[in-house]
Amino acid sequence: MKINIRDLMENIEDSSVDLEETNVVSSERIKELTKMKINELGVAPKRKSKKTIITVLIAVAIVSALGITTFAAINGGLASRTFGKSTWAPEDETYVDSDGEEYTFPEREFISLQGYADSPEFQATGEWLEFEDGYDRDFSIVTAFDEEVKRTGVDPFEEKYGAYLIYSQEMADKVDEITAKYNLQLHKNLSDCDTDIVREKFGNVFSEEVFGAGYMYDDGTFQLDGTYKNIEFQIRRCMRGYFDTVYLNVGNIDNYEQWTYVTKDGYTVYLGIRSDGHAVISIDLEDSFVSMSIMPWDSDLNQVIHTREELEDLVDQINFSLL
């Protein structure tokens, strides 16, 4: 059987994007729909129903698993961030692109945005991912939950667990178990932010040529969808001591060519790029872990494969001493 991508995305409620009327959404349209969500949660979870967001995550998996190149094992690189490959896949195993070509459901390997494997933040996210990977596979629990919320107008988990897409007591209990085990706090008080707000709060984190918008928690964890020259990227800062469940699907880490770069300010950053142009960047700091996902297209959705020099130039636009 074939996966109809429109069926996967039928619950998306973003009024700024119109789904095409054909049965299969083109790969360019999927890129547009997932541009703000490529690392699972590019929008504030409270703005969409929980079933909607879960639907988007499936579509994201289709977009983000392309490319072949060489792999260089670097201590502190992708190998030190991987949670391994997901065992979850839809009941149907293939999907069809706009040209009518069939593909098997892409490989999904998740990497941490919270830190390396020896950190409590990484280990906590890994436990949550393992739980989530086998939970509510037929979406019956989240469907019933959404129906109950629509009927009553009350989400009983929003106040405490609003950052975590919790829709059952079992999930809430698991969050409490994990945070107690690793002595982590929960994110609170989500708000919109942009590069100007980040500069006001933390200082000149970005050069004046970088601009973008996203969201922030009051603990200092933030995510922005940014632009620098013709580079479209996401940057996420995860504060130490907090439970964070956002992760990135890279398809297969063996497909990334990796290297290190020392910034103009003396910080060592890890970079990786695969042949289709998607790139990842990370740096482990004293108070936070910072990750970047570089999109393989520009603002007009034209495919772009950036050079090493361009990615290193992007990194030099960030003052990591303030993060």
Disulfide bonds with the S-S distance in Angstrom:
none
